[in-house]
Amino acid sequence: RERFEFGGRDVASWFPRHMAKGLRQMRLALRRADCLVERSHIPLSGRNPALQEALGIRPHVLVLNKMDLADPRRQPVSAGVGPGGRQWRAQSDSPVPVPLQVVPMVARLVADGPRYHRAESSEHNILVIGVPNVGKSSLINSLRRLHLKKGKATAVGGEPGITKAVLSRIQVCEKPLMYLVDTPGVLPPRLGDVETGMKLALCGAIHDHLVGEDVMADYLLYTLNKQQQFRYVQRYGLGQPCDHIEPLLKHVALSQGRTQKVKVLTGTGNVNMMMLNYSAAAYEFLRDFRAGRLGRVTLD
């Protein structure tokens, strides 16, 4: 396929009400922030333009998550910040692990710029932002383990929506004294286009059921073929790459044993039949992608 047909789908219903409240709270918290640390799965579609006005006047660190699952052939890029903004990206190819880069990088950025009404304070307040289910809480917990030898301070999970509200400040380092504030994952109230929403859904930023596992699986197949990523052929026992989702899901269901019992009304009464569960197969296909079992893929 040369292009993917979205069938007139609308993304307006993909913005839960609690996100609007979270966005208001974050804007209030920005007033007390010395620096922003933005977490993202994908370098362009995974960022929220609703926060761009704040990024232009504060130091900003972009930390790309799950770089071990990204295609090494595709150089990560990032959307820029506004005039006067200073943006750094934590390098995944550095010999120093990304979590160890964050604290010294933030300290250097804050020290090099004006702090205005916070100039007399010796502590650093850092706001951690990003779309849902992108690893903000995991980053905070990782920094606490590295610098304070402390355990979890905030809940994490594999589904979007674990962090519902702006939390209290969480100390992650003693020297320099640094506090991070976890925030709820927030999508822009209106996504730019359906394809951006589909990429976010594939990364788990939007609940699967809001988009539909079947159309997500179809878009994933289209993306894999477009990028010449054919590991799915071997994994599911296909003879060759396919361009249509139905035969792929059939092979997934057969190879993974995804079946369901269906009651069929016949002329002699009800009969229970075992049929392939295409919905479960679509979910399995998505799960294999998210776990890196279909190869290293960069959606942007």
Number of C-alpha atoms within 10 A of each C-alpha: 10 6 9 11 11 12 7 7 10 13 19 11 11 18 17 14 10 14 21 15 15 18 22 10 15 22 12 10 16 18 10 14 20 25 25 23 25 21 26 25 27 23 19 17 22 25 24 19 17 14 18 15 13 18 25 17 15 24 26 26 22 21 26 23 20 15 18 12 18 20 16 13 9 11 8 16 11 16 11 13 20 15 10 11 16 18 19 16 19 19 16 17 11 9 7 11 12 18 18 14 16 21 17 12 16 22 18 12 19 19 13 10 12 13 15 8 9 14 11 8 9 10 16 22 24 26 23 23 26 26 28 28 28 28 24 28 25 18 21 22 21 20 22 22 16 14 16 14 12 14 12 14 17 16 10 18 13 11 14 22 21 16 20 15 18 18 13 12 14 18 21 24 19 12 11 13 13 19 20 25 23 26 25 28 28 28 25 17 18 13 18 12 11 15 16 16 22 24 23 24 22 22 22 20 25 24 19 20 10 12 19 15 23 22 17 21 24 20 21 20 22 20 19 21 16 13 12 10 17 17 14 23 16 12 14 18 13 14 8 10 17 16 14 12 17 15 12 25 26 18 20 26 23 16 13 13 13 19 17 14 12 13 11 10 10 8 6 6 7 10 12 11 11 10 12 19 19 21 17 20 26 25 19 19 26 23 14 15 21 18 11 14 14 21 18 19 21 21 23 13
